[in-house]
Amino acid sequence: MDLQLSGKVAVVTGASKGIGLAVVTTLVEEGAYVIAGARNPTGLESVKGATPVAIDLSAPDAPAALVQRAIDQYGRLDILVNNVGAVRLRLDGFLGTSDSEFEWSMQMNFFIALRSIRAALGPMLEQGAGSIVSVASVNAFFHPDAGVIDYGAAKAALVNLTKALSQEFGPRGIRFNTVSPGPVSTGLWLGENGVADTVAKASGVDADSAREQIVAGMGGIPTGRFTTAEEVATLVVMLSSDRTANVTGSNYIVDGGLIKTT
């Protein structure tokens, strides 16, 4: 299927690894030009059609600067993918999670996306079209424990914001959607100091055992495996395309069947 993305201009945040890198690669394969922002863009240089931009998006003015790079280079912006996100396990639960830790999570998982959206809306409204896709998480509405309580709250805010903006800007040609992955086989889950490694160190087991315990505590994954970054990217890029031009205000789950409710 031709996703009709040839010549489109996209900005992707958190673009150097995991889901972000997979999104950049998939967009480029579909013919889009991508401004790929990351704190350390090593690894993006080999993706032809992508422009790596070294940028700390937690700085308040950085998201606008990244969007402006797309305008300066290509004169337009058609797609924004908000992928930046971070999680730190809160093993001491709610009472052990401070205001500053909640603030950090909101900055990383909500405010960077908020500022990126605000910056992207200007050029998109001028041209009367655009697609904004934000990577949320099943933790926006699913919590087997308090380990990601601040992360879930921030992602829930992102899902809610997306719904609100889809209503306000739908009549002006801008679409907003979120994709909520379950566990994904990236460094956030499986890397050094990732979720499995952190739980393993705290509980005195190896990382594989910790991963199995976590998944069991969430009720199990019917497909028997984590989602790949490429599978998430496929859904993100599909939602970026005009092939889904009447899809807006929606949250799509990709989790191997982890969430059991309808």
HUFENUR-V507084 format. One line per field, one symbol per residue. ss: DSSP state (H for helix, E for strand, - for the rest). phi: phi as a letter, one per 40 degrees, with the letter a starting at -180 (. if undefined). Layout:
ss = ???
phi = ???
//
This chain:
ss = --------EEEEE----HHHHHHHHHHHH---EEEEEE-----------EEEEE-------HHHHHHHHHHHHH----EEEE-----------HHH--HHHHHHHHHHHHHHHHHHHHHHHHHHHHH--EEEEEE--HHH-----HHHHHHHHHHHHHHHHHHHHHHHHHHH-EEEEEEEE--E--HHHH----HHHHHHHHH---HHHHHHHHHHH---------E-HHHHHHHHHHHH-HHH-----EEEEE--------
phi = .ccfbcgcbbbbcfccafcdcccdccccccgccbcbcacbcdhcdccchbbcbcaccccdccdcccccdccccbgaabbbbcbdaabbcbccgcccbcdccccdccccbbcccdcccdcccdcccccgaibbbbcbacccabbcaccbccccccccccccddccccccbdcbgbbbabbbccdbcbcdcbccgcdcccccccbgbccccccccccccchgbdcgaccccccccdcdcdcccccbcbbagbbbcbaggdcccc
//
